[in-house]
């Protein structure tokens, strides 16, 4: 299930801005704890500058976190049974998102048994392809006996950093780009006005941090594609927006839009703007 890391990310962004500004934090406060009418996560000073920060976790589509929890219950037992039952290559089983929604326990158990039997039968017969090469050596959209939805199974060469393993990928069957844009639009509607109030009333420099903790359907470039046009079309947009991907370790961070300069602008200039955050070095937000 997706989880988010609000306090740790606040600490990481404050450290990043401290290094950039050459100043140490002061007057750190949490307006949410103080029941402020414009309750952002954090406000603090770096030298003479006041900063206001808001964090939000982003899902590829509404309800994705709940879907992930259900998917673990439905497909976790399959992964456990197949983890050591196949040749030492990388096997990826793709299933539709919400594939077992509405099934009862007996039906789920029967489907799980059928999937395990099918993967054990066909997995060893597949040709081994280069890692993440989906162009061949797989079954596409096959509905095995006893499985009321279509599956795809891939077999990739083992990489030293990955090792042999079996994994399940849930494939969103709708329009993921439209769903992502709508999710981000709602985030903008919710977060922008609160930050804009701090800028208007207190002269704060405003920061929005989006946290991505989904390795399957989301990445920083796709988020930039959806977010930047939305933000540029609004006068209440934050001064700085960042995305932090916490589905990898160490975490990856990128600027999405800072003072009108986007991630794509920086990429076009061949500017390496990514930085890493080691979560092991982060505590919760500290005041000094």
C-alpha positions in Angstrom: 0.0 0.0 0.0 1.2 3.5 -0.8 2.3 5.5 2.2 3.5 9.1 2.3 6.3 10.8 4.3 5.1 14.3 5.0 7.4 15.2 7.9 10.5 13.7 6.5 10.0 15.5 3.1 9.4 18.8 4.9 12.8 18.3 6.6 14.5 17.4 3.4 13.2 20.4 1.5 14.1 22.8 4.4 17.7 21.4 4.3 17.8 21.8 0.5 16.7 25.5 0.8 19.1 26.1 3.7 21.9 25.0 1.4 20.7 27.1 -1.5 20.2 30.2 0.6 23.2 29.8 2.8 21.1 30.4 5.9 19.9 28.3 8.9 16.2 27.9 9.7 14.5 30.1 12.3 11.0 30.7 13.7 9.8 27.3 12.5 6.0 26.8 13.0 3.3 24.4 11.9 0.1 26.4 11.1 -1.8 23.1 10.9 -1.1 22.5 14.6 -2.1 26.0 15.5 -5.4 25.7 13.6 -4.5 28.6 11.3 -7.2 29.5 8.8 -4.7 28.9 6.0 -3.1 25.8 7.5 -0.1 24.9 5.5 2.4 22.3 6.7 5.2 24.6 7.6 6.4 28.2 7.8 9.9 29.3 8.7 12.6 31.9 8.0 15.9 31.8 6.2 17.6 35.0 7.0 15.0 37.7 6.3 12.9 35.5 4.0 9.7 33.9 5.2 8.9 30.5 3.5 5.5 28.7 3.5 5.5 25.0 2.5 2.6 22.6 1.6 3.0 18.9 0.9 0.6 16.6 -0.8 0.9 13.0 -1.9 -0.2 12.3 -5.4 -2.0 9.2 -6.7 -2.0 8.3 -10.3 -5.8 8.4 -10.0 -8.3 8.9 -7.3 -8.6 5.8 -5.0 -5.3 4.3 -6.1 -4.1 3.8 -2.5 -7.2 1.8 -1.7 -6.7 -0.2 -4.9 -3.1 -1.0 -3.9 -4.3 -2.3 -0.5 -6.9 -4.5 -2.1 -4.4 -5.6 -4.8 -2.0 -6.8 -2.0 -4.7 -8.9 -0.4 -5.7 -10.3 -3.8 -2.4 -10.9 -5.4 0.1 -11.0 -2.5 -0.5 -14.8 -2.0 0.3 -15.4 -5.7 3.6 -13.6 -5.4 4.5 -15.5 -2.3 3.8 -18.9 -3.9 5.7 -18.0 -7.2 8.7 -16.3 -5.7 10.8 -19.5 -5.6 8.9 -21.6 -8.1 10.4 -20.3 -11.3 13.8 -20.2 -13.0 16.1 -17.5 -11.6 15.1 -14.8 -14.1 12.9 -11.8 -13.7 9.2 -12.6 -14.3 6.5 -9.9 -14.6 2.8 -10.7 -14.5 0.6 -7.9 -15.7 -3.0 -7.9 -14.5 -5.8 -5.3 -14.9 -6.3 -2.9 -12.1 -9.3 -3.8 -10.0 -9.2 -7.3 -11.6 -10.8 -9.1 -8.6 -13.0 -6.3 -7.4 -16.4 -7.7 -6.4 -15.1 -11.3 -6.1 -15.9 -13.2 -2.8 -13.3 -15.2 -0.9 -14.0 -18.5 -2.6 -13.8 -16.9 -6.0 -10.5 -15.1 -5.1 -8.9 -18.3 -3.9 -10.0 -20.2 -7.0 -8.6 -17.5 -9.3 -5.3 -17.4 -7.3 -4.9 -21.1 -7.7 -5.5 -20.9 -11.5 -3.0 -18.1 -11.9 -0.3 -19.9 -10.0 -0.8 -23.0 -12.0 -0.7 -21.1 -15.3 2.4 -19.2 -14.5 4.2 -22.3 -13.4 3.3 -24.0 -16.6 4.1 -21.3 -19.1 6.8 -19.3 -17.3 9.7 -21.7 -17.9 8.7 -21.9 -21.6 9.1 -18.2 -22.4 12.1 -16.9 -24.2 14.4 -14.7 -22.0 14.5 -11.1 -23.2 16.6 -8.1 -22.2 15.4 -6.5 -19.1 12.3 -4.3 -19.6 12.0 -5.3 -23.3 8.3 -5.8 -23.8 8.4 -6.3 -27.5 8.3 -10.1 -27.6 8.7 -13.4 -25.8 5.4 -13.0 -23.8 1.8 -13.9 -23.9 -0.4 -10.8 -24.4 -4.0 -10.6 -23.1 -4.4 -14.3 -22.4 -7.3 -15.5 -20.2 -6.1 -18.8 -18.7 -8.7 -21.4 -17.6 -10.4 -20.3 -14.4 -9.2 -16.7 -14.7 -12.0 -14.2 -15.6 -9.6 -11.5 -16.9 -6.7 -11.2 -19.2 -3.0 -11.6 -18.2 0.4 -10.9 -19.7 3.5 -12.7 -18.6 7.1 -11.5 -19.3 10.4 -13.1 -18.7 13.6 -10.9 -18.5 17.2 -11.6 -18.0 18.5 -11.3 -14.5 20.5 -8.2 -13.6 23.0 -8.2 -10.8 21.2 -5.3 -9.1 17.8 -7.1 -9.3 18.3 -10.8 -9.1 15.8 -13.4 -10.0 12.3 -12.5 -8.8 8.6 -12.6 -9.6 6.5 -9.5 -9.5 3.0 -8.4 -10.4 2.2 -5.1 -12.1 -1.3 -3.7 -12.0 -2.2 -2.0 -15.3 -4.7 0.8 -15.3 -7.1 0.2 -18.2 -8.5 3.7 -18.5 -6.7 6.9 -19.6 -4.0 7.4 -17.0 -2.9 10.8 -18.3 -6.4 12.2 -18.0 -6.8 10.6 -14.5 -3.5 12.1 -13.4 -4.4 15.6 -14.8 -7.7 15.5 -12.9 -5.9 14.4 -9.7 -3.4 17.2 -10.0 -6.1 19.7 -10.8 -7.8 18.9 -7.5 -4.5 19.2 -5.7 -4.0 22.7 -7.2 -7.5 23.8 -6.3 -6.9 22.7 -2.7 -3.3 23.8 -2.1 -2.7 26.9 -4.2 -5.1 29.2 -2.4 -3.7 28.5 1.0 -0.1 29.2 -0.2 -1.3 32.3 -2.0 -2.8 33.6 1.2 0.6 33.4 2.9 2.2 35.2 0.0 -0.4 37.9 0.0 -0.7 38.4 3.8 2.9 37.7 5.0 5.1 38.1 1.9 6.1 34.4 2.1 7.9 32.6 -0.6 5.6 29.7 -1.3 6.7 26.1 -1.8 4.6 23.1 -2.9 6.0 19.6 -2.7 4.4 16.7 -4.5 5.2 13.2 -3.2 5.1 10.3 -5.7 5.2 6.9 -4.1 4.0 4.8 -7.0 6.6 3.1 -9.1 4.1 1.5 -11.6 2.0 4.4 -13.0 3.8 7.6 -12.1 7.1 9.3 -12.8 8.4 12.9 -12.6 8.3 13.5 -16.3 4.6 12.5 -16.6 3.7 14.6 -13.6 5.5 17.6 -15.1 3.6 17.1 -18.4 0.3 17.4 -16.4 1.3 19.9 -13.7 3.2 22.6 -15.5 0.4 23.7 -17.9 -2.1 23.7 -15.0 0.2 25.8 -12.8 1.2 28.3 -15.5 -2.5 29.0 -16.2 -3.1 30.2 -12.6 -2.1 33.4 -11.0 -2.1 31.8 -7.5 0.6 29.2 -8.3 3.4 28.7 -5.8 6.8 30.2 -6.4 8.4 26.8 -6.3 7.1 23.3 -6.9 9.1 20.1 -6.4 8.4 16.4 -6.8 10.0 13.8 -4.5 9.8 10.1 -5.6 9.8 8.0 -2.4 9.2 4.7 -4.2 13.0 4.4 -4.7 15.9 4.4 -2.2 17.5 6.9 -2.0 14.6 9.2 -2.9 14.8 11.2 -6.1 13.8 14.9 -6.2 13.3 17.3 -9.1 12.1 20.9 -9.5 8.8 20.9 -11.5 8.3 24.7 -11.7 10.5 27.3 -10.0 10.0 31.0 -10.8 8.4 30.1 -14.1 11.2 27.7 -15.2 10.0 24.1 -15.6 11.6 20.8 -15.4 11.3 20.5 -19.2 13.0 23.9 -19.6 15.9 22.7 -17.6 16.1 19.4 -19.5 16.2 21.3 -22.8 19.2 23.1 -21.5 20.7 19.7 -20.5 20.8 20.9 -16.9 21.0 18.0 -14.4 18.5 19.3 -11.7 17.9 16.0 -9.9 19.2 15.4 -6.4 19.0 12.5 -4.0 17.6 12.3 -0.5 18.7 9.6 1.8 15.7 8.9 4.1 17.9 7.2 6.6 19.5 10.6 7.4 16.1 12.4 8.0 14.3 12.6 11.2 11.0 14.4 11.6 10.9 18.2 11.0 13.2 19.9 13.5 13.1 23.5 14.6 16.8 24.2 14.6 
